[in-house]
């Protein structure tokens, strides 16, 4: 099946700093790619997605571009806020279709004022 | 539109007991998937139900089982609980159809502690 490797943290940044969380994948074909975010004490929320090569997913100032040449889907944000402190997961379908998902180990981000 | 609802939010059980967790998917969604989240193993897929049938299954022992009802609500059951079953159990619902619109939306989870 497909697999994903994600940069592990924790990552600590000052407010307004630039964020990059690396994610690379191994997959058959060109599956959809996802970033989910988990705030303390909560479940996972879909942050953004991209469904085909060169697509850019974006939401709440976060962006990620589907790069088939480098099999990557790195998450970026130009200026992080304290409220962005959370755990971020890169994910893709384990097989063809969109379920189930296989997840990276998660990257814990802490943003300090 | 209401999101995915999981009950209860917290459970404390002792070894050897059994437990049932419930998940109500987003209205109109026919697929429900269950995941186990632990600090050591991360997020691991348990099983997926679609239209009351198990469609996919992860690599978990038979103590873990599930079912789905005609209204798409799902339950998972863990029998003969072990300490290692302590985890956050997440339910995700999706349309279940093929294609890019089949996106999983997660509930807040049920945190199970086995003593």
Interface residues (C-beta under 8 A of the other chain):
Chain A: X32 X34 X36 X42 X43 X44 X45 X46 X49 X51 X89 X94 X95 X97 X98 X99 X100 X101 X102 X103 X104 X105 X106
Chain B: X4 X6 X31 X33 X35 X42 X43 X45 X48 X55 X56 X58 X90 X92 X94 X96 X98 X99 X100 X102 X103 X104 X105 X106 X107 X108 X109
